[in-house]
Amino acid sequence: MNQNITLYTTTMCPVCGIVRDFLIIMNLTYKEVNIDINPIAMIKLIGITRKLSVPQTNINGEWVFGFDPVCMLELLNGEG
């Protein structure tokens, strides 16, 4: 199944690294958007999710906040 995954991060976020590592271990292709260097993306992200924290991961149109591997796997398997 083709997955559409976008990970929103900041440079100094340790949890962002955990999510990144999880996606790599699961051999998933993803797009990473660092909102430290892309303030327009940050403004759009806050407008969509109403959350100021990272990481935020969009999997096939559904949002996961922080590191929640169970939720991520459910969304990846079409159960979310």
N, C-alpha and C positions, 0 to 999 in steps of 0.2 A: 504494500500500500504506500502511496506517495504521501509523505508527511510535509506539512507546511509549518515550520518552527522558526520563531523569531525570539531571541533572548535579548532582553534589555538589561544593560549592566552599567556600572561605573568602574572607574579605574581601581579604586582602593577597596572594593567590596569583596570580602572573603567568601561570602555565600554565593556570589556570582561565579566564583571559581569552582565551587562545588557543583553547581548546576552545569557549568561548562564541561567539567570532567565527567559528569553523569551522561551527558549527551554524547560525548566522545566514546566513552566505554560502551554505550548502547549502539555505537556505530551509526548515529543519526546525523544527517546533514542539517545544519541550521544556519540562520543568519544572525549575527551578533550586532547590536546597535549600542554603542557606548554613548550614553547621554551626557557624559562629561564633555565630550568633544562634538556633540551634536545637539545643541540646545533647542533647536526647532523640534527634533524628535522628542525631547523631554517634554516640551509644552504639549505636543500632540498626545503623548502617552498619558500625561496627567489628565488631559481633557477626556480621554477615552475611559481610563480606569478609575480616575479620581483617587489614585494612590500615589504617594510621594516616595515610596520605598522601592528598592531593587533587591534582588532580581525580580523581574516580571517576565514570564515566558508565555508567548502566545502559541498554542498548539492547535492547528486546524480551526482557528477562530475562537478558541476558548482560552481563558486566562488562568495561569497558575502563579501565585504570589509566593516568594521565598523558595525554599527547596522542599517540595512535596513529591517524592518519587512515586508514591502510590497513585496520587491524582494524575501525575504525568503519564504513568504506564496505562492507566485507565483511558485517558484521552488518546494515547497512541494506539490503543487497541480498539478504539471506537466505542468505548463503554461510557464515555463522559457525556 
